[in-house]
Amino acid sequence: MMLSRIADSLFWIGRYMERADNTARILDVNYHMLLEQPPDTYKLRWDPLIAITGERTRFYQRFDEANAHTAFDYLGYSEDNPNSIAQCIILARENARTIRDRISRELWEDINGLYHKINKLRDEGEGLSRFCDAVKRGGHRFHGVCDATLARDEGWHFLLAGCALERAEMTARILDVHYHQLVEGPEILNEARSHAWVAVLKSVAAYEFYKRQHSHIEPNHVAQLLLLDPRHPRSVRFNLGVLQNSLHAISGSVPGSYANEAERLTGRAHESLTYDSIDEIFTGGLHDYLEEMQATCRTIGAHISQTYLYYAVS
């Protein structure tokens, strides 16, 4: 069994890098979509973004309103926000630094290079678009370098588990916040609503995939793709499947069984997403379903930590 300290670092490298990438995606998409929208829709777009990141309370303690400037300030570089893009990359780099002898040279150089890149962009006063583009490209490189240079051992599966758990929870949160705002929230123009759903799909790199299957933007179809589709790498179902496989690989348990509570909860959630239909989910209440899925992801993370990542300090 891998040392808890090493497993912990790999798991959190995966989570922090995925968190930085996800935040950059939704920040960038919001910014570019609003260039085409009237000013009265701005709050509709920026306020949900702050909610998605789970930082609404702390954000409004610092700022009076959510707009492009304040969102970029807080979600991009802020040292007061532990989940800002810059802070996530700093933490990923620190975790990688402590286990440099257990990861590939290429992976260390990639994470370290991204850290220095965003610092340079900040020092040069570059804006939101270039910053987010650099982070997204860094995310693509990170996954490519991991895939090409890391052995498929326990360490690989801890890193993959971190990425998959983070992505599953974020996709569920994105869908929950936007569905509540756009379908159950205040009445807005259909055109603005359609643009907002396009932004949701683009923020998870699913717009082109969606358009190959549907000619019009329909909230139910968007929800089905992001929740239940087994093919798209950012759907909740896809990522809980990846997480389940990695947890089995770590524990050695066979499919259909479980060795610990994290595996049991992951298997149950994945089975629900495999067999539930979108109509059944809507009948029971999409918001409640998504809230439960997010809570399950948080509980799974806690059990992974309790089972594998906590270690005694001498």
C-alpha positions in Angstrom: 0.0 0.0 0.0 1.3 3.5 -0.9 2.2 5.8 1.9 -0.7 8.0 3.0 1.4 11.2 2.5 2.1 10.4 -1.1 -1.5 9.2 -1.8 -2.8 12.4 -0.2 -0.6 14.6 -2.4 -1.5 12.8 -5.6 -5.2 12.9 -4.8 -5.1 16.7 -4.1 -3.0 17.4 -7.1 -5.8 15.9 -9.1 -8.5 17.9 -7.3 -6.7 21.2 -7.3 -5.7 21.1 -11.0 -9.3 20.1 -11.9 -10.7 22.9 -9.8 -8.5 25.5 -11.4 -9.4 24.3 -14.8 -13.2 24.2 -14.1 -13.2 27.7 -12.6 -11.2 29.1 -15.6 -13.7 27.5 -18.0 -16.8 29.0 -16.4 -15.1 32.4 -15.9 -14.0 32.5 -19.5 -17.3 31.3 -21.0 -19.3 33.8 -18.9 -17.1 36.7 -20.0 -17.3 35.9 -23.8 -21.0 35.2 -23.8 -21.7 38.5 -22.1 -20.0 40.4 -24.8 -23.0 39.5 -26.9 -25.7 40.2 -24.3 -27.5 43.4 -23.1 -26.3 44.8 -19.8 -29.5 43.9 -18.0 -28.6 40.2 -18.2 -25.2 40.6 -16.5 -26.3 39.8 -13.0 -28.1 36.7 -14.3 -24.7 35.4 -15.5 -22.2 36.5 -12.8 -24.1 35.8 -9.7 -24.7 32.1 -10.5 -21.0 31.7 -11.3 -20.1 32.8 -7.8 -22.6 30.4 -6.4 -21.1 27.5 -8.5 -17.7 28.0 -6.9 -19.3 27.8 -3.4 -17.9 31.2 -2.5 -21.0 33.4 -2.5 -20.9 34.3 1.2 -17.2 35.3 1.3 -17.5 37.1 -2.1 -20.3 39.4 -1.0 -18.5 40.2 2.2 -15.9 41.7 0.0 -17.8 43.1 -3.0 -21.2 44.8 -3.4 -22.0 43.2 -6.8 -20.8 40.4 -9.1 -19.4 41.6 -12.5 -16.5 40.7 -14.7 -14.0 42.8 -12.7 -15.0 41.6 -9.2 -15.4 37.9 -10.4 -12.0 37.9 -12.0 -10.4 39.5 -9.0 -11.9 37.0 -6.5 -11.9 33.8 -8.6 -8.7 34.5 -10.5 -5.9 35.7 -8.2 -7.4 36.5 -4.8 -5.3 35.2 -1.8 -8.4 35.7 0.4 -10.2 33.0 -1.7 -8.7 29.5 -1.0 -10.4 28.2 -4.1 -9.2 30.9 -6.5 -7.5 29.6 -9.6 -4.1 31.0 -8.5 -4.4 29.4 -5.0 -5.4 26.0 -6.5 -2.4 26.0 -8.7 -0.1 27.1 -5.8 -1.5 24.2 -3.8 -1.1 21.7 -6.6 2.5 22.8 -7.1 3.3 22.5 -3.4 1.8 19.0 -3.3 3.9 18.1 -6.4 7.0 19.6 -4.9 6.8 17.4 -1.8 6.6 14.2 -3.9 8.9 15.1 -6.8 10.6 11.7 -6.5 7.3 9.9 -7.0 6.1 11.7 -10.1 7.6 12.1 -13.6 10.0 15.0 -14.3 7.6 16.1 -17.1 4.7 16.4 -14.7 6.6 18.5 -12.2 7.9 20.7 -15.0 4.3 21.1 -16.3 2.8 22.1 -13.0 5.7 24.3 -12.1 5.6 26.0 -15.5 1.9 26.8 -15.2 2.6 28.3 -11.8 5.2 30.7 -13.2 3.0 31.4 -16.3 0.1 32.7 -14.3 2.4 34.8 -12.0 3.9 36.3 -15.2 0.4 37.1 -16.5 -0.5 38.8 -13.2 2.7 40.8 -13.1 2.1 42.0 -16.7 -1.5 43.0 -15.9 -3.0 40.6 -18.5 -6.8 40.4 -18.5 -9.3 37.7 -17.9 -9.3 36.2 -21.3 -5.6 35.5 -21.6 -5.4 34.3 -18.0 -8.2 31.8 -18.4 -6.8 30.6 -21.8 -3.5 29.9 -20.1 -5.1 28.0 -17.3 -7.3 25.9 -19.7 -4.3 25.1 -21.9 -2.4 24.2 -18.7 -5.3 21.8 -17.8 -5.1 20.1 -21.2 -1.3 19.7 -20.9 -1.7 18.4 -17.3 -4.0 15.6 -18.4 -1.8 14.8 -21.4 1.4 14.7 -19.4 -0.2 12.5 -16.8 -1.5 10.1 -19.4 1.8 9.9 -21.2 4.3 9.8 -18.4 2.7 8.2 -15.2 2.8 4.5 -14.5 -0.7 2.9 -14.0 -0.1 2.1 -10.3 -1.8 3.2 -7.1 -0.5 6.7 -7.5 -2.1 7.0 -10.9 -5.4 5.9 -9.4 -5.3 8.3 -6.5 -4.6 11.2 -8.9 -7.4 10.0 -11.2 -9.8 9.7 -8.3 -9.1 13.3 -7.3 -9.8 14.6 -10.8 -12.9 12.5 -11.3 -14.5 13.3 -7.9 -13.8 17.1 -8.4 -15.3 17.0 -11.9 -18.4 15.1 -10.9 -19.2 17.4 -8.1 -18.6 20.5 -10.2 -20.8 19.4 -13.1 -23.6 18.6 -10.7 -23.2 22.1 -9.1 -23.1 23.9 -12.5 -26.3 22.1 -13.6 -28.1 22.7 -10.2 -27.3 26.4 -10.0 -28.1 27.2 -13.7 -31.3 25.1 -13.8 -32.7 26.8 -10.7 -31.8 30.2 -12.1 -33.0 29.7 -15.7 -36.0 27.5 -15.3 -37.3 28.1 -11.8 -36.0 31.6 -11.4 -37.3 35.0 -12.6 -38.7 35.3 -16.1 -36.1 36.4 -18.7 -36.1 36.7 -22.5 -36.0 33.4 -24.4 -32.9 34.5 -26.3 -31.0 35.3 -23.1 -32.1 32.0 -21.7 -30.9 30.1 -24.7 -27.5 31.9 -24.6 -27.2 31.0 -20.9 -27.7 27.3 -21.7 -25.1 27.5 -24.4 -22.7 28.9 -21.9 -23.4 26.0 -19.5 -22.6 23.5 -22.3 -19.5 25.4 -23.3 -18.3 25.6 -19.7 -18.1 21.8 -19.6 -16.8 21.5 -23.2 -20.0 19.7 -24.2 -21.6 22.2 -26.7 -20.4 20.5 -29.9 -21.3 17.1 -28.5 -24.8 18.3 -27.6 -25.4 19.8 -31.1 -24.5 16.6 -32.8 -27.5 15.0 -31.0 -30.1 17.9 -30.7 -30.9 20.7 -33.0 -32.4 23.0 -30.3 -31.3 23.9 -26.8 -33.7 22.2 -24.3 -33.0 22.2 -20.6 -34.1 18.6 -20.2 -31.7 17.5 -22.8 -28.9 19.5 -21.3 -29.6 17.9 -17.9 -29.7 14.4 -19.4 -26.3 14.9 -21.0 -24.6 16.4 -18.0 -26.0 14.0 -15.6 -26.5 10.6 -17.3 -24.5 10.4 -20.5 -21.9 7.6 -20.2 -19.8 8.9 -23.1 -19.0 12.5 -22.3 -15.9 12.9 -20.0 -17.5 15.7 -17.9 -20.9 14.1 -17.2 -21.5 13.1 -13.6 -22.1 9.5 -14.5 -18.9 9.2 -16.5 -16.8 10.6 -13.7 -18.4 8.5 -11.0 -17.6 5.5 -13.2 -14.0 6.5 -13.4 -13.9 7.1 -9.7 -15.4 3.7 -9.0 -12.9 1.9 -11.2 -9.9 3.7 -9.5 -11.2 2.9 -6.0 -11.5 -0.8 -7.0 -8.0 -0.7 -8.4 -6.6 0.8 -5.2 -8.4 -1.7 -2.8 -8.2 -4.7 -5.1 -12.0 -5.4 -4.8 -13.8 -6.8 -7.7 -16.6 -5.0 -9.6 -19.9 -5.5 -7.9 -18.4 -5.6 -4.4 -16.9 -3.0 -2.2 -14.1 -2.9 0.4 -14.9 0.4 2.2 -17.6 3.0 2.5 -16.2 5.2 -0.2 -16.5 2.4 -2.7 -20.1 1.6 -1.5 -21.3 5.1 -1.9 -19.6 5.6 -5.3 -21.1 2.3 -6.6 -24.6 3.3 -5.3 -24.4 6.7 -6.9 -23.1 5.4 -10.2 -25.8 2.7 -10.3 -28.5 5.4 -9.7 -27.2 7.5 -12.6 -27.0 4.3 -14.8 -30.6 3.2 -14.2 -32.5 6.4 -13.4 -34.2 8.1 -16.4 -34.2 11.9 -16.7 -38.1 11.8 -16.6 -37.9 10.0 -13.2 -35.4 12.5 -11.9 -37.5 15.5 -12.9 -40.6 13.9 -11.4 -38.8 13.5 -8.1 -37.3 17.0 -8.3 -34.0 17.8 -10.2 -32.8 20.2 -7.5 -33.2 17.6 -4.7 -31.5 15.0 -6.9 -28.5 17.2 -7.6 -28.2 18.4 -4.0 -28.1 14.8 -2.9 -25.5 14.0 -5.6 -23.3 16.8 -4.4 -23.6 15.8 -0.8 -22.7 12.2 -1.8 -19.6 13.5 -3.6 -18.5 15.4 -0.5 -19.1 12.3 1.7 -17.2 10.1 -0.7 -14.3 12.5 -0.5 -14.4 12.4 3.3 -14.4 8.6 3.3 -11.5 8.4 0.9 -9.5 10.7 3.3 -10.5 8.6 6.3 -9.6 5.3 4.6 -6.4 6.2 2.7 -5.1 9.7 3.3 -5.0 10.4 7.0 -1.7 9.5 8.6 -0.3 9.9 12.1 2.1 12.7 12.8 5.0 11.7 14.9 
